[in-house]
Amino acid sequence: MKREEFMRALEAALADAPADERDAALQYYNDYLDDAGTEDEERVIEALGDPAVLAESICRDASGSDDAPDGSLPDGRSDEETSKAGLKTAGKQVNVWKWVCIGLFIAILSPFILALAVTVLALAVALVVSVFAVIISLAITGVAVMGGGLAAAGIGVLKIFAVPAAGLYLCGIGILMMAVGLLATVFFVWVFVKVACLLGRSLLRLFRKPIVKKEGGEANA
């Protein structure tokens, strides 16, 4: 039964009760369901039982026609107090079992979660290392091309006196290789620095968020 249905049924069952007693009872149980919250609302309504029976208990307590002169149970508590105490006990038991189930669930899944986290971390580290390795290897290749061009230009200078055409050709090839190698080396060094700075800023933001949240919480407290 939903809350609206329960309250309408209770109001209808209290139709013959005095207006002030009816309004007080409806306000009491409306506040009572507010305190229970949406999570425990259905369980509380189920524990309260049939609205008609509850209305009879309310009228009996109000008129004092129960066995006890003040409408209370033999132990001195009214039906409402007994029901409320029982609901609180049941709510505590449900909450305890809920946390027990959550703890068992985390304990069972923790090895898998830890393994998955380690795997993801290892893949991320491997990816970063691979990217840096490729960039460094390309920069080294540029240096090697530049060194090959320097060697070719040197050989061309030596041959220019014996075979001018071949010497000039080697000199031209060597200069071109040195230019390409220099450009490649500078470019990949620049890429390496950019990637390293981007990674550093990302890690800094990642580790700063918990610290900033903690400091903000302490300041608000």
Beta strands, then each sheet from edge to edge (+ up, - down):
end
